[in-house]
C-alpha cells in the first residue's frame, strides 16, 4: 500500500465546551470557561503528545468558533489537513456545558449539538487519498449516533480505511441521550466485522450488546463472533467525584491472553471528561509503537489516570511524563514526591 504519512487518523465531531469555573453551578454562575473537545480529537491529541503523527477528519463552521477549534487542533500537534469547513448560513459548532461535581453532588452535562456542521459531512468532501495515508483509523459510537447521515458516512469510512490497509479501532462509547440501545446495537454489529481493536465497557457489553457471563467470556466473545484482535475494558472505582481508582483489562486474541495490572489508586480527579479517550490514546500508542498489548495496557492506564488531574477534555502529558508515571506505578517502596 506504500508508505503511510500518518500513524493514526480519527473521525468525529469537535465541540465547544463551556464550564462554570470553581465548581459553580450552571444555574448561578455568570462566567464560562471555553475549551475545545470531542472524543476522537482527544484520542488524536493524546497519541500526538506521545510522539506519533496524527490527523482528524471533522467538519467545522467557517467562522470565529471554527478558527478557535482549528487553532486548538494545531496547538495539540494534530494535523488539520482533513478538516472540512462549512460556509452555509446555518453552519454551527456543537456545544456542551459541563458542571463539575463535589460529593455528594455529581457532575452534570447539558448538550446543545443538534444540526451541527459535522452532522452534514458527506463522503464527497473527504479526499480519496486519506484512505491509504494512515496505519490506523479510529472512530466511536458517538459519531455513529449523531444522525443517520453520520452513521452512514462513518460506516463507509470504516470500510474504505480497512480496504486501504489501515487497522480499525472503535470505541463503543454508548450515549443513551443520542440513540436507543436497539439502534446502537444494530449499527455497531454492522461495523464489527471490520474492527481490529475494540474498546467497550462491561456495562455496555451487558446492557446495550446484551451479553452475559463473566467479563473474560464477554471480552473473548467479540473475537470469536467477529475478526476483532484486541478487546479493551476499563475498570473505574468511583469513591467520590474527586477520588477514583482505575485499571483495565485487555484481551489479545492472537495470543489468547488477558492482561491487567494493579489499579492506580486515589486519583485526584480535577476533570474526568476525556479520561476514557486518554486511555484509548495510550493503548493505541502502545500498539502502534510496539505492537505489544502489555505495553498498550500500561500506557492506557497511565494516560487515563493522569488525564483526570488535568482541566478540560484534551490531554496534556507527553511521553516523558507518562513514562515517569508508569515507572512510579511499578516501583516498590517510596518514590519522590516532586519532579525536579
Residue pairs with C-beta under 8 A, 6 or more apart in sequence:
1 132
1 164
1 165
2 132
4 132
4 133
4 134
4 135
4 165
4 166
5 53
5 133
5 134
6 53
6 54
6 55
6 79
6 133
6 134
6 135
7 47
7 52
7 53
7 54
7 134
7 135
7 136
7 288
8 43
8 44
8 47
8 52
8 53
8 54
8 55
8 134
8 135
8 136
8 137
8 138
8 284
8 288
9 44
9 54
9 55
9 56
9 57
9 82
9 130
9 133
9 134
9 136
9 137
9 138
9 161
9 166
10 40
10 41
10 43
10 44
10 54
10 55
10 56
10 57
10 137
10 138
10 139
11 40
11 56
11 57
11 58
11 137
11 138
11 139
11 143
11 154
11 157
12 38
12 39
12 40
12 41
12 56
12 57
12 58
12 118
12 139
12 140
12 142
12 143
13 38
13 40
13 58
13 94
13 113
13 116
13 118
13 119
13 142
13 143
13 146
13 150
14 36
14 37
14 38
14 41
14 56
14 58
14 60
14 69
14 73
14 93
14 118
15 36
15 37
15 38
15 93
15 94
15 95
15 96
15 113
15 116
16 34
16 35
16 36
16 65
16 68
16 69
16 93
16 94
16 95
16 96
17 34
17 35
17 36
17 37
17 95
17 96
17 97
17 98
17 273
17 312
17 313
18 32
18 33
18 34
18 95
18 96
18 97
18 98
19 32
19 33
19 35
19 97
19 98
19 99
19 100
20 26
20 28
20 29
20 31
20 32
20 33
20 99
21 29
21 31
21 33
23 100
23 102
24 31
24 99
25 99
26 97
26 99
26 108
26 110
32 97
33 311
34 68
35 72
35 311
35 312
35 313
35 314
36 68
36 69
36 72
36 73
36 313
36 314
37 96
37 273
37 274
37 312
37 313
37 314
38 58
38 313
39 140
39 142
39 143
39 171
39 173
39 276
39 277
40 56
40 58
40 138
40 139
40 140
40 143
40 277
41 56
41 58
41 73
41 76
41 78
41 313
41 314
42 274
42 277
42 278
42 281
42 313
42 314
42 315
43 138
43 171
43 277
43 280
43 281
43 284
44 54
44 55
44 56
44 76
44 78
44 138
44 281
45 54
45 76
45 77
45 78
45 281
45 314
45 315
46 277
46 278
46 280
46 281
46 282
46 285
46 303
46 307
46 315
47 54
47 281
47 284
47 285
47 288
48 54
48 76
48 77
48 78
49 76
49 77
49 281
49 315
49 316
49 317
49 318
49 319
50 281
50 282
50 285
50 289
50 299
50 303
50 318
50 319
50 322
51 285
51 289
51 318
51 319
52 285
52 288
52 289
53 79
54 77
54 78
54 79
55 78
55 79
55 80
55 81
55 82
55 134
56 73
56 78
56 79
56 80
56 82
56 83
57 82
57 83
57 84
57 126
57 130
57 157
58 82
58 83
58 84
58 118
58 121
59 83
59 84
59 85
59 86
59 117
59 118
59 120
59 121
59 125
60 66
60 69
60 70
60 83
60 84
60 85
60 86
60 93
60 117
60 118
61 85
61 86
61 91
61 92
61 93
61 117
62 85
62 86
62 87
62 91
63 91
65 93
66 85
66 86
66 91
66 93
66 117
69 93
70 80
70 83
72 314
73 80
73 83
74 80
76 314
82 126
82 127
82 130
84 121
84 125
84 126
86 117
86 120
88 117
88 120
90 115
91 117
92 115
92 116
92 117
93 116
93 117
94 111
94 112
94 113
94 116
94 118
95 111
95 112
95 113
96 109
96 110
96 111
96 112
96 113
97 109
97 110
97 111
97 112
98 107
98 108
98 109
98 273
99 107
99 108
99 109
100 107
100 241
100 271
101 107
101 108
101 241
102 241
102 242
103 240
103 241
103 242
105 241
106 241
107 241
107 272
111 177
113 146
116 146
118 146
118 150
119 146
119 147
119 149
119 150
120 149
121 149
121 150
121 153
122 149
122 153
123 153
123 156
123 157
126 157
131 157
131 160
131 161
131 163
131 164
131 166
132 164
132 165
133 164
134 161
134 166
135 166
135 167
135 288
136 166
136 167
136 168
136 169
136 284
136 287
136 288
137 157
137 158
137 161
137 162
137 166
137 167
137 168
137 169
138 168
138 169
138 170
138 171
138 280
138 284
139 154
139 157
139 158
139 169
139 170
139 171
140 170
140 171
140 172
140 173
141 170
141 171
141 172
141 173
141 174
141 175
141 184
141 187
141 188
142 173
142 175
142 178
143 150
143 154
144 150
144 151
144 154
144 155
144 184
144 187
144 188
144 191
145 151
145 175
145 178
145 179
145 183
145 184
145 187
146 178
151 187
154 191
155 187
155 190
155 191
158 168
158 170
158 191
158 194
158 195
159 194
161 168
162 168
162 194
167 196
167 197
167 287
168 194
168 195
168 196
168 197
169 195
169 196
169 197
169 198
169 199
169 280
169 284
170 188
170 191
170 192
170 195
170 197
170 198
170 199
171 199
171 200
171 276
171 277
171 280
172 184
172 188
172 198
172 199
172 200
172 201
172 204
172 208
172 209
173 199
173 276
174 181
174 184
174 201
174 204
174 208
181 207
181 208
184 208
185 208
185 209
185 210
188 209
192 198
192 222
192 225
192 226
192 228
193 226
193 227
195 226
195 227
195 228
196 227
196 228
196 229
196 230
197 228
197 229
197 230
197 232
197 283
197 284
197 287
198 222
198 228
198 230
198 231
198 232
199 232
199 233
199 279
199 280
199 283
200 209
200 222
200 231
200 232
200 233
201 233
201 234
202 215
202 218
202 233
202 235
205 211
205 218
205 219
205 233
206 212
206 218
211 218
211 221
212 218
213 221
215 233
215 249
216 249
216 251
216 258
219 231
219 233
219 249
219 251
219 258
220 231
220 251
220 253
222 228
222 231
223 229
223 231
223 251
223 253
228 253
229 252
229 253
229 254
230 250
230 251
230 252
230 253
230 287
230 293
230 296
231 250
231 251
231 253
232 248
232 249
232 250
232 251
232 279
232 280
232 283
232 300
233 248
233 249
233 250
234 246
234 247
234 248
234 276
234 279
234 304
235 246
235 247
235 248
235 249
235 263
236 244
236 245
236 246
237 244
237 245
237 246
237 263
238 244
239 245
239 266
241 269
242 268
242 269
243 266
243 267
243 268
243 269
244 267
244 269
244 272
244 308
245 263
245 264
245 265
245 266
245 267
246 263
246 264
246 267
246 275
246 301
246 304
246 305
246 308
247 260
247 261
247 262
247 263
247 264
247 301
248 260
248 279
248 297
248 300
248 301
248 304
249 258
249 259
249 260
250 258
250 259
250 260
250 283
250 293
250 296
250 297
250 300
251 257
251 258
251 259
252 258
252 259
252 293
255 293
257 293
259 293
259 294
259 297
260 297
261 297
261 298
261 301
261 329
262 329
263 301
264 301
264 302
264 305
264 329
267 305
267 308
267 309
268 308
268 309
269 308
269 309
270 308
270 309
270 310
270 311
271 308
271 310
271 311
271 312
272 308
273 312
273 313
274 307
274 312
274 313
274 314
274 315
275 304
275 305
275 307
275 308
276 304
277 307
277 313
277 315
278 303
278 304
278 306
278 307
278 315
279 300
279 301
279 303
279 304
280 300
281 303
281 315
282 296
282 298
282 299
282 300
282 301
282 302
282 303
282 304
282 322
283 296
283 297
283 299
283 300
284 296
285 296
285 299
285 303
286 292
286 293
286 295
286 296
286 297
286 298
286 299
286 300
287 293
287 296
289 295
290 296
298 326
299 322
299 326
301 329
302 322
302 325
302 326
302 329
303 315
303 317
303 322
305 325
306 315
306 317
306 321
306 322
306 325
307 315
307 317
310 316
310 317
317 325
324 339
328 335
